[in-house]
Every structure is written in structure tokens, then in C-alpha cells.
Amino acid sequence: KAGVTQTPRYLIKTRGQQVTLSCSPISGHRSVSWYQQTPGQGLQFLFEYFSETQRNKGNFPGRFSGRQFSNSRSEMNVSTLELGDSALYLCASKAGVNTEAFFGQGTRLTVV
Amino acid sequence: GENVEQHPSTLSVQEGDSAVIKCTYSDSASNYFPWYKQELGKGPQLIIDIRSNVGEKKDQRIAVTLNKTAKHFSLHITETQPEDSAVYFCAASVAGKSTFGDGTTLTVKP
């Protein structure tokens, strides 16, 4: 069974640009969550999608958005990038509400 | 919202010793408590979890205890090995939303 796949693995962007990250969950998992991981702030919850609907949302500005497609694949978008957005963005898929989350390897975003 | 505090932030033990990491949470509605291990360059991986209707769970060298009244839960690793060296995260979850602790960097010295 294939794991959670995130693309790209590494990304360098300039301040003010926008970026789209992709996540393919484990087959059969309908829940996809996104997290931002930084050395200073740890793992911060961004949002969760289930069956194409945003079910939960963390405390991030509106520049951070996401969506989920009918095949459960998810994308997150960050517009008007700031230096502070540099982080590892992790995607996790789950089979149910309070079940094990399977994480991808993450996308390392660097904003210069 | 939920707040999870994790201690200690760093922990160094000798191979064969035990390691204990503690977390407290604030939202009494939280009912699922997973622990994750993250190795360098990888995403977190679940090592053990516990639900609010259980007080203790064990899996070989790893155990987790939960005190719902005090709102704290702990990870216990016995007979530590160098390959246990990693960052460990606790989390408290309710209705599918997980709040993570800040992580504990465990170093096991051979």
C-alpha cells in the first residue's frame, strides 16, 4: 500500500509569490490534514478536508487555503509569500475521525 | 482552543535506561492521544496511541498512560536503544482536530 505522497519535496520562492503544494493520501483515506512545522512553533494545524469539504481550520491567515478533489488528493495554496512562511509543510491522511494519521515526508518551502 | 504542553524539550539517556515524556492538555473534550516519532528528514510516524476510555496501553518497550482527571498523559520507553533517538511529539485530538506538543528531542547514548 503506497504511503502519503507530497510534491514537490523542496521549493524555493520569492517574497510576494504564491505557491501550491500537493498531497496524495493513502488509497481509501478520505481525510487529509495539513500542518506547518517550524523550529520555533512546532507542528501547527492548518486545516483538514474530508470528502472535499473543509472540516476543521487552524489559526492561520486567509493567505493559506486548501482544497480537496473527488479522488481525495489535496492541495494547499499560500499567496503573497512572506519570509516567515518558510517551513516544512506536512500532509497527513486518516481513515476515520480519531484514527492514526499517516504523514508524508513533507514539502520544504524556503521563501527568500 | 486546545493547548498541549510537553516536557522535557530535550532528554538524554544512556542506552538501556528508561525515558519518560509528559504532556498536559487543556480541553476535557479531547478523546484521542497519539504519540509520534519523527526522524531526521521524515514525517512523524505513530508509535502508540490511547483513547480516553483507557488508562494505560503497552506495546513491547513502549507504554502510554492517561490520567483524564488531571488531563495529562505520558510516554514511557524502556530499555532504550540508539535507534530510539528522534523527536517525539504528543498530541490531543477531538473531532478529528489534533493539537501537538512542541516535541522532545531524545538522545540515547551508546
Interface residues (C-beta under 8 A of the other chain):
Chain A: V4 S31 S33 Y35 G42 L43 Q44 F45 E48 F50 R55 N56 N59 L90 A92 K94 V97 N98 E100 A101 F102 F103 G104 Q105 G106
Chain B: G1 N31 Y32 P34 Y36 G41 K42 G43 P44 Q45 L46 D49 R51 F89 S93 V94 A95 G96 K97 S98 T99 F100 G101 D102 G103
